[in-house]
Structure formats: C-alpha cells, structure tokens
Amino acid sequence: MIGTRGFKKEVTMAMFKKIVKNFGPEWGAAVMGTAAICITMQLSSEVSRFFSPLLYVGVGFYLLATVMFITFLIPWILRFFMYPEEIKKDLQHPIRGNFFPTMPISFILAGTGTNKLGPMLFGPWFAYHLSIVFFFLGAIGIFIFGYLLVRTQFLNRDVRLEHANFSWFIPPVSHLIIPVLGACSMDVYWAGTNLAPVLFLISMVALGIGFFNFLFVGAAIWHRYTYQGIPEARLAPTLMVGITPTAIIVIFLIKFIQAVEASHGGLFGINFMSLFPLIKIIASVLWGYSLWWLMLVVILITHYITTKAHPFVFGWWAYTFPFEAFTVSTGLLAKCVATQFLHGVLITLNILVVIVWIIVVFGTIKWLESGAFFKPQH
Amino acid sequence: MKARSIIVSLAIVFIPFIIGMTLFLVKSSAVIRGKAHFIMDTRKNNKGITYKGIKVDWTFCPDWEYKPLFFPAEEYLVFMFHYKNNNDYDVQLMPSYTFASPADRCYSSNEEISMYIEDDLEKSLKADDQTPITFNIPPNASKHYIVTFEKPERLDSFYIDVDVFRDITLVIHYKKENGIWEDYENELVKKYKGRG
C-alpha cells in the first residue's frame, strides 16, 4: 500500500518536473488575455444602466485571471532554478525569447485590475497599496527582460531577417504598459503623495523606452514583411500585436490626463486645461492607427486562411490581449470624444473580445489534450 | 475534442459569468448594501450657484456606506452635482473636484467607488450620471455627475473645490454642528492666472 502511494508520488513529481521543464515563457500571454477583459467589462458597464452587471462579470474575469496568474507563476519561476539551460535556450530563441516579458506584464495587468476593481473586493486602501506592489514588481521584471532581450538580440549571430515578426513588439509593449498603471495609480490615490514623482518618473522613462523601441523594432519588422514576405502560418497571430503599441499609448494618455486632473488640475506644473485638447487630438490619431491595423490584420488573416493552413497554436493568445487593449482604448477615448458613437463601438468590440477569448480557451484545452505542450515548436 | 476537455473548457468560460452574475444578484439584494442618507439637495431650497448662465446644484450624502466584498464597510462623502444650462447655446463642461479638510491632505474624488454606487444613487435621485470627462449640455437641459470622496476619520469640517468654470472655482464649505453637517458657505474664488 505504502509502495503504491510512494510510486504515485514519484509519478506525480516526475509529471510536475516535466511540466516545469516545458513551461514556456509564453504562458503569461494567457493571463494577459484574460486579465484585460476585466477592464473592457468595467468600461462597458459604464455605458448605460442596462450594462451594469458587466462590472461584476469583470470582477469574475479579474478573479479568474488572478487564479491563472498564481497557477502559472509558480512553474514559470521554478523553471529558472530547476532548468536554467532551458531558460537560456528560450532567451536565445528569436521568437520565444520575446515572450518572457508577458509574465511581468501580467503583474502590471494584475495591478491595473486591482486598481480598478480591487476596491470593490478589498476597499480602496488595500487595493491601491496592492496595486503599487504589482507596479514595482512588474516594472522591475520588464526592465530586466528588456535589457536581457536587446542584449541577446544584438549579440546573437544567428538572428536572421526572416526571424522578424510582430512578437518582437512584446518588449516595447511591456515598457509602454508600465505608465498605464503608473497613471492609474496617480489618478485616484497617490496623486498628492511623495510617491507621485517616483511613479511619474518611472512611467515617463518606460514610455520613452517603449515608444522609441516600438518605432525602431517596427521598422525592422516592416522591412522583413516587405522584402522577405509574411511569416509562416503559426506566427500569423503575432500580427495582432501590431495594434497594441498605439492602443496602449491612447490608454496611457487618457489615464494620464485623469491623473493631472486628480492633482487639482496640475501635476508637476502640467496644466490640465492646456493639455487636454492636445491629448484628445493625439489619442484620436493613435486610436485611428490601431483601427487601421485591425483591418490590416483581418485582411492578412483572411489571406492565411485562404492560402495556407491556420491551425491552433498557443500563439493564438496573441489575438486576445491586443484586441482587448484596443477595446479599452476605445472605451477611454469615449470619455473624451464622440462619446455616443464610441460607446456603440465599445459594446460591439467587447462582445467580439469575449467570442475571441472563448475560441482561444477551447483551442488551448484541445491543444493541451493533443500533448503539444510537451513538444514545443522552435 | 474529448468530453472531459469540453467540460473543462466550458467550466473556464462560464466561471467569470457565474461569479459575475452571483455578485450582481447578491449586491443588488439587501444582503450587501450600503445605507444612503441624503441631508441636503440645494435644488429644494434654491441654495445652488449660478454663474455665466450655468446653475450648479448638489445633493449631499455625508455617510454613504459601501461594503467591499471581503472587507468591512466604510463611509464615503457622496455628492451628485446637477448642472443646468440656462443659456441659449450649448455649453461644454469639464468639471473636476477636490476635497480638503484641515488636518488631512487634499485629494481628488474616487471614480471607482462612484462607479460601484452609481446605480443605487441614480435610482435614489432619478438622474443619470455622466461618465465622460467632458460633456455637452444643450440649452435648458440638465446633466448630473456623481462625486465620491473617501472620508477621513474624525472629520468636523471640509471644503470641496468644484472646478467647472474657466476663471473661477466654486468652493463649498461644510462643518459639523451638533452632529449635523451644515453647508455654511459657498463662494466663487478667482483662479490664479499668472506665470509659475
């Protein structure tokens, strides 16, 4: 009897180790794709009283994302200590390596969700302090991986032009997302405190890094797509990541103006009344670019579907977060311009976001069932 | 796809909706509900302020209780501001609100708590809250805006800065006398427009 129990324990342990060994850096994308829905729901709930229950559905997504986050974080961290050679291999990989920041991004998203919906669960004081902890942990992780990945990319002699794809946008996007939580934190609680200058500086530094890296990396990927053709079908979902940088900058700009407003109309001498009209224009321009890119994704994905196979791979999670970021940017832009029209767009997008998420969840379970988890594609 | 995988997928997909609907029903019932106690509506005794054809009124609840799901209830200072445009043309408003009390730092309103209590407040006052940062008011129309402030402990007096006009700030002063909040002064203060 004891022997059987011991054997079972050994088998479970061996299975756990196998899971840890194969637990790729990309799993943070699933947390991201689930966590951001809590914000799309929250914004949709504000459209009219009819949609109020969506606020609570958002809390449901927040709790599910938290469970996923904790569940995935354990093997993700253990892998660094138990299988450092696998980590090194993934970091060197021109595609997989770029997914490492997805877990620190999950910290920032957990913080953003806690900032928006946490007061409903834990009250404002606890929620705002917890979200600040997430902010610093996420920012540290993003800066570390940002340096590691650029260093690896510059020193790796095996990177070729044909490796360029939109997953390369993940490190710049990870930096762009830091100021979103920074601005959210300054907006409601930390505006008049000693932490405000720290949050402001970290946010602005991250914004600068993310913005310029997005332009430079974007040019490299565009070059590849033009002169080498589009990548193979399994990388097709990464096209969607192209929506994200401008959508996230829109989110940041509107959260930032709310932070300026929260600082009695002036944050470090930045005047609300002078800045707001400019932000309305810039945010609309950037949102327009994301919309254009969404159409481009539809066109290219149609091309993939009609000319090549487009089977489910874990990378399909790339369809979720970027689309959700665009939905959030729509909801926030509606607070500044064309409110009625954009509210309609927001509700439509929110429905589509949920449909995409459901498809990807089903696909992931089927993908796991097929045993693909233990056969990572390089 | 195996039946077990379909069940797992369905469970994951339904979890947020089941949690959400349960919370919505529980929150909407009397089980977890804050108490509402309005002490003043300036529309009733004509105490509001008119400036440049815009009438500003407010309804005040000094002890709106909101209970987070896992933590004890806390009290908030809740206002609903009512803006009526008496001009012959549309006006665009972009109000912001700041709370200040003698012993505490001043801070801005809490949009999140406003969002959670908005349904109850809208039903109580029969008015719809505006969610945009900036909103348009046609001639002779009214719009409403919910403002929630966290309530410091041992609060005896405070004032609210309502920044809604370009050149002046509406300052609403409250103090507690014999346990009752009194709006003892409302003033229009000119804004500083110099350099620096």
Boltz contact constraints between the chains, C-beta under 6 A:
constraints:
  - contact:
      token1: [A, 46]
      token2: [B, 131]
      max_distance: 6.0
  - contact:
      token1: [A, 52]
      token2: [B, 119]
      max_distance: 6.0
  - contact:
      token1: [A, 53]
      token2: [B, 24]
      max_distance: 6.0
  - contact:
      token1: [A, 56]
      token2: [B, 20]
      max_distance: 6.0
  - contact:
      token1: [A, 56]
      token2: [B, 23]
      max_distance: 6.0
  - contact:
      token1: [A, 56]
      token2: [B, 24]
      max_distance: 6.0
  - contact:
      token1: [A, 57]
      token2: [B, 16]
      max_distance: 6.0
  - contact:
      token1: [A, 57]
      token2: [B, 17]
      max_distance: 6.0
  - contact:
      token1: [A, 57]
      token2: [B, 20]
      max_distance: 6.0
  - contact:
      token1: [A, 59]
      token2: [B, 23]
      max_distance: 6.0
  - contact:
      token1: [A, 60]
      token2: [B, 16]
      max_distance: 6.0
  - contact:
      token1: [A, 60]
      token2: [B, 19]
      max_distance: 6.0
  - contact:
      token1: [A, 60]
      token2: [B, 20]
      max_distance: 6.0
  - contact:
      token1: [A, 61]
      token2: [B, 16]
      max_distance: 6.0
  - contact:
      token1: [A, 63]
      token2: [B, 19]
      max_distance: 6.0
  - contact:
      token1: [A, 64]
      token2: [B, 15]
      max_distance: 6.0
  - contact:
      token1: [A, 64]
      token2: [B, 16]
      max_distance: 6.0
  - contact:
      token1: [A, 119]
      token2: [B, 112]
      max_distance: 6.0
  - contact:
      token1: [A, 120]
      token2: [B, 68]
      max_distance: 6.0
  - contact:
      token1: [A, 120]
      token2: [B, 116]
      max_distance: 6.0
  - contact:
      token1: [A, 121]
      token2: [B, 68]
      max_distance: 6.0
  - contact:
      token1: [A, 121]
      token2: [B, 69]
      max_distance: 6.0
  - contact:
      token1: [A, 121]
      token2: [B, 70]
      max_distance: 6.0
  - contact:
      token1: [A, 122]
      token2: [B, 68]
      max_distance: 6.0
  - contact:
      token1: [A, 122]
      token2: [B, 70]
      max_distance: 6.0
  - contact:
      token1: [A, 122]
      token2: [B, 71]
      max_distance: 6.0
  - contact:
      token1: [A, 123]
      token2: [B, 68]
      max_distance: 6.0
  - contact:
      token1: [A, 123]
      token2: [B, 71]
      max_distance: 6.0
  - contact:
      token1: [A, 123]
      token2: [B, 74]
      max_distance: 6.0
  - contact:
      token1: [A, 188]
      token2: [B, 110]
      max_distance: 6.0
  - contact:
      token1: [A, 192]
      token2: [B, 105]
      max_distance: 6.0
  - contact:
      token1: [A, 192]
      token2: [B, 107]
      max_distance: 6.0
  - contact:
      token1: [A, 261]
      token2: [B, 96]
      max_distance: 6.0
  - contact:
      token1: [A, 262]
      token2: [B, 108]
      max_distance: 6.0
  - contact:
      token1: [A, 264]
      token2: [B, 98]
      max_distance: 6.0
  - contact:
      token1: [A, 335]
      token2: [B, 132]
      max_distance: 6.0
  - contact:
      token1: [A, 335]
      token2: [B, 133]
      max_distance: 6.0
  - contact:
      token1: [A, 336]
      token2: [B, 133]
      max_distance: 6.0
  - contact:
      token1: [A, 339]
      token2: [B, 132]
      max_distance: 6.0
  - contact:
      token1: [A, 358]
      token2: [B, 13]
      max_distance: 6.0
  - contact:
      token1: [A, 361]
      token2: [B, 9]
      max_distance: 6.0
  - contact:
      token1: [A, 361]
      token2: [B, 12]
      max_distance: 6.0
  - contact:
      token1: [A, 361]
      token2: [B, 13]
      max_distance: 6.0
  - contact:
      token1: [A, 362]
      token2: [B, 9]
      max_distance: 6.0
  - contact:
      token1: [A, 365]
      token2: [B, 5]
      max_distance: 6.0
  - contact:
      token1: [A, 365]
      token2: [B, 8]
      max_distance: 6.0
  - contact:
      token1: [A, 365]
      token2: [B, 9]
      max_distance: 6.0
  - contact:
      token1: [A, 366]
      token2: [B, 1]
      max_distance: 6.0
  - contact:
      token1: [A, 369]
      token2: [B, 5]
      max_distance: 6.0
